Amino acid sequence: MMSSASSTLERTPIRLGIGLASNAARLTARSAQTVTFWAAILLPLTYLPLLHGGLEQAEILRFAGLLVCNAFALVAGHGYGRD
């Protein structure tokens, strides 16, 4: 009698919904980690055109923004491929 009660509890709509939400969150996190990993690799290529001609006053802010984005991507994508 106990096993049928526990198996009924495992199939409730709430538990199924939580399981689907958990899987969706895990997939979203893994996708975000993949994107940030590759962004961390590719973002330094965008520095080259800025640095080629020298940084003017207007480009300094853009360059600083790219550095911040690259630092974020390095941290967020750090665990990619460890699964």
N, C-alpha and C positions, 0 to 999 in steps of 0.2 A: 504494500500500500504506500509505503514511503517513497519508493522509486517513481511511481506514477505521479505523485504530487510534485516531486522535484522536476520531472521532465515537463510537466505542464507549466511550471513556473519559468522554465527556460525558454518557452516558446511564446511568451506574452508579447503583444504588440509593442509595449514599452521597451522590453529588452531587445526586441528586434530593431526598433528604432535607434536605441542607444548603440547597438552593434553597428548599424549602418552609418551612423554619425561618426563613430570612432574610426571606422575604416575610411570614411571620406576625409576626416581630419588627418589621418596618417598619410593618405595619398597626397593631400594638399601640402603637408609639411615636407614630404619627400620631393615633390615637384619643385617647391620653393627652394629647397636645399640644392637641387640639381641646377636650377637657374642661377642661383647666387654663386655657386662654385664656378660655373663657366663664365659668369660675369666677372668674377675676380681674376680670371685668366685673361679675358679679352679686353677689359677696361684699360689696362696700361697701353694698349695699342692706340687708344684715343689721345694719349698724352703727346705722341710724336708730332702730329700736325701743330699742336699748340706750342710745343717747345722748339720746333724747327725755325720759326721766324722770331723767336723771342717773345716773352710775355709782355704785352702792353697792359695798361691799367685795367681795361675792360676784360681782358682774358684772365687776369689773376683770380677773380672770383669764380670763373668757370673752371679753372684748373683746380682750385681749392675744393669746389663741389665734386669734381671727379675723384679727387683724393679721398674725400669723405665717403663717397659711394663705393669706392674700391675697398676701403677699410671695412665698411659694413658688409660687403660681399665676402671678404676674407673671413670674417667672423661667422656670418650666417651659413656659409658653404663649407665650413671647416670639416664637418663630419661626413661629407659626401663620400660614398664608396666604402664605408666601414661596415656596412651590414653584411 
